[in-house]
Amino acid sequence: MEENTLISFDNLQVVLEEYGQKVRNEYQDSLIRNNRIASGELLNSVEFRVLQDERSFSVVLDLASYWEYVESDTRPHWPPVDAILKWIQVKPILPRPDSKGRIPSPKSLAFLIGRKISRKGTKGSHDLQNTLEDVNVEYRTKIRDAVVKDIENAMVIILSRTF
């Protein structure tokens, strides 16, 4: 502990690093389990950082920009055709013949998927929400215990300097 610092939260830092790793790993596992890996970009983008300032600690997740569309339900809307085309190619989505045996082109398939989204929206997987709920239950006590231990350590140092 530095001379000008009252309390060093070393134990909390360790537990928050473990927490970030657990959230990252469990979220990635959930994306895989729920078949939300299309290109793998979202899966591979998941990283975490533990930030600290004078008054707080934060665990921050860095995710691909479109993570919310995978996570959350969306209201009916017309998605960008280019994004649907890219998704069809990456996934890959194979067109099936219609009742007359015609196979749609990728562009036609993108239109059909976009039309369905414009009518029904999309269903999110809620992988991150579920992961956070599960991991938070496990880590609440660990975080509390780490803070208590850090405060106890600081009190021992303060009392030993005082008496």
C-alpha positions as CSV (number, residue, x, y, z in Angstrom):
1,M,0.0,0.0,0.0
2,E,1.4,3.4,-1.0
3,E,2.1,5.9,1.7
4,N,-0.4,8.4,0.4
5,T,-3.2,5.8,-0.2
6,L,-5.5,5.0,2.7
7,I,-6.8,1.7,1.3
8,S,-5.4,-0.5,-1.4
9,F,-8.1,-2.7,-3.0
10,D,-5.8,-5.5,-4.2
11,N,-8.1,-8.3,-3.2
12,L,-11.0,-6.6,-5.0
13,Q,-8.9,-6.1,-8.1
14,V,-8.2,-9.8,-8.2
15,V,-11.8,-10.8,-7.8
16,L,-13.0,-8.3,-10.4
17,E,-10.4,-9.7,-12.9
18,E,-11.8,-13.2,-12.2
19,Y,-15.4,-11.9,-12.5
20,G,-14.5,-10.3,-15.9
21,Q,-13.0,-13.5,-17.2
22,K,-16.0,-15.6,-16.0
23,V,-18.5,-13.2,-17.7
24,R,-16.5,-13.3,-20.9
25,N,-16.1,-17.0,-21.0
26,E,-19.7,-17.8,-19.9
27,Y,-21.1,-15.3,-22.5
28,Q,-19.0,-16.8,-25.2
29,D,-20.2,-20.3,-24.2
30,S,-23.8,-19.1,-24.3
31,L,-23.4,-17.6,-27.7
32,I,-22.1,-20.9,-29.0
33,R,-24.8,-23.0,-27.2
34,N,-27.5,-20.8,-28.8
35,N,-26.0,-20.9,-32.2
36,R,-25.3,-17.1,-32.3
37,I,-21.9,-17.3,-33.9
38,A,-22.5,-16.7,-37.7
39,S,-19.2,-15.1,-38.7
40,G,-17.6,-15.5,-35.2
41,E,-17.1,-11.7,-35.1
42,L,-19.2,-11.2,-32.0
43,L,-17.8,-14.2,-30.3
44,N,-14.2,-13.1,-30.9
45,S,-14.9,-9.5,-30.0
46,V,-15.8,-10.2,-26.3
47,E,-13.1,-8.7,-24.1
48,F,-13.2,-7.1,-20.6
49,R,-11.4,-4.4,-18.7
50,V,-11.3,-3.6,-15.0
51,L,-11.3,0.2,-14.6
52,Q,-10.6,2.1,-11.4
53,D,-10.7,5.8,-10.5
54,E,-10.5,7.5,-7.2
55,R,-14.1,6.5,-6.2
56,S,-15.1,3.4,-8.1
57,F,-14.2,0.2,-9.9
58,S,-15.9,-0.9,-13.1
59,V,-15.8,-4.1,-15.2
60,V,-16.4,-3.1,-18.8
61,L,-17.2,-5.5,-21.7
62,D,-16.0,-4.6,-25.2
63,L,-18.3,-6.2,-27.8
64,A,-18.9,-6.0,-31.6
65,S,-21.2,-3.0,-32.4
66,Y,-24.2,-5.1,-33.3
67,W,-24.3,-7.1,-30.1
68,E,-27.6,-5.6,-29.1
69,Y,-29.4,-6.9,-32.1
70,V,-28.3,-10.4,-31.2
71,E,-29.1,-9.9,-27.5
72,S,-32.5,-8.1,-27.6
73,D,-35.8,-8.6,-29.3
74,T,-36.5,-6.0,-31.9
75,R,-39.7,-4.5,-33.1
76,P,-40.8,-5.0,-36.7
77,H,-38.5,-3.0,-39.0
78,W,-36.9,-3.2,-42.4
79,P,-33.3,-4.2,-41.8
80,P,-30.6,-3.1,-44.3
81,V,-30.6,-5.5,-47.2
82,D,-26.7,-5.5,-47.4
83,A,-26.5,-6.6,-43.7
84,I,-29.0,-9.5,-44.4
85,L,-27.0,-10.5,-47.6
86,K,-23.8,-10.6,-45.6
87,W,-25.5,-12.6,-42.9
88,I,-26.8,-15.1,-45.5
89,Q,-23.3,-15.6,-46.9
90,V,-21.6,-15.9,-43.6
91,K,-24.0,-18.1,-41.8
92,P,-24.5,-19.7,-44.5
93,I,-28.3,-19.8,-45.2
94,L,-29.1,-22.1,-48.0
95,P,-32.2,-21.2,-50.0
96,R,-34.9,-23.9,-50.3
97,P,-37.2,-24.3,-53.2
98,D,-40.6,-22.9,-52.9
99,S,-43.8,-24.9,-53.7
100,K,-43.1,-24.5,-57.4
101,G,-39.5,-25.7,-57.1
102,R,-38.0,-22.3,-57.6
103,I,-34.9,-21.5,-55.6
104,P,-34.5,-17.8,-54.6
105,S,-31.4,-15.9,-55.4
106,P,-29.4,-14.5,-52.4
107,K,-30.9,-11.1,-53.0
108,S,-34.4,-12.5,-53.1
109,L,-33.8,-14.5,-50.0
110,A,-32.5,-11.3,-48.2
111,F,-35.7,-9.6,-49.3
112,L,-37.9,-12.4,-47.9
113,I,-36.0,-12.5,-44.6
114,G,-36.2,-8.7,-44.4
115,R,-39.9,-8.8,-45.1
116,K,-40.4,-11.3,-42.2
117,I,-38.4,-9.1,-39.9
118,S,-40.5,-6.1,-41.0
119,R,-43.6,-8.0,-39.9
120,K,-42.5,-9.8,-36.8
121,G,-39.3,-8.3,-35.6
122,T,-36.5,-10.5,-34.3
123,K,-36.1,-12.6,-31.2
124,G,-33.0,-11.9,-29.1
125,S,-31.1,-14.6,-27.3
126,H,-30.6,-12.7,-24.1
127,D,-27.2,-14.4,-23.7
128,L,-25.5,-11.5,-21.9
129,Q,-28.4,-10.8,-19.6
130,N,-28.7,-14.5,-18.6
131,T,-24.9,-14.7,-18.1
132,L,-24.8,-11.6,-15.9
133,E,-27.6,-12.8,-13.8
134,D,-25.9,-16.2,-13.2
135,V,-22.4,-14.8,-12.6
136,N,-23.6,-12.0,-10.4
137,V,-25.2,-14.5,-8.0
138,E,-21.9,-16.3,-7.8
139,Y,-19.7,-13.2,-7.4
140,R,-21.7,-11.0,-5.0
141,T,-20.3,-12.7,-2.0
142,K,-16.8,-12.9,-3.4
143,I,-16.8,-9.2,-4.1
144,R,-18.1,-8.3,-0.7
145,D,-15.5,-10.6,1.0
146,A,-12.7,-9.0,-1.0
147,V,-13.7,-5.5,0.0
148,V,-14.0,-6.6,3.6
149,K,-10.5,-8.2,3.5
150,D,-9.0,-5.0,1.9
151,I,-10.6,-2.8,4.6
152,E,-9.4,-5.2,7.4
153,N,-5.9,-5.1,5.9
154,A,-6.0,-1.3,5.8
155,M,-7.2,-1.1,9.4
156,V,-4.4,-3.3,10.6
157,I,-1.9,-1.0,9.0
158,I,-3.5,2.2,10.3
159,L,-3.7,0.8,13.8
160,S,-0.1,-0.4,13.8
161,R,1.0,3.0,12.7
162,T,-1.1,4.7,15.3
163,F,-0.3,2.6,18.3
